């Protein structure tokens, strides 16, 4: 497995909107496209309370490219993302990294 770590930095006051969008929209669309989430986190203590961290699990980079591209073009996603941003943008920036478990990791 390859894990993709994504960090979304929200605009101030917009974290509830981002969490709601994931919970009520994004996750069901991901499920339809076969995208596997491995967890979501918000900081309790850290440099910012405007960040959402999550991991996606991929069998390969080619699987990621295929499924992520289909998700990005999904008409339902495009419509609902636009509707969720009627009051303004939610996400200020996105970082992502691709991680491979070590031989001694409890996650494989």
ABEGO torsion letter per residue (X at the ends): XBBBBBBBBBBBGAAAAAAAAAAAAAAAAAAAAGBBBAEBBBBABEABAABBBBBBBBABAAAAAAAAAAAAABAAAAAAAAAAAAAEBABABBBBBBBBBBAABABX
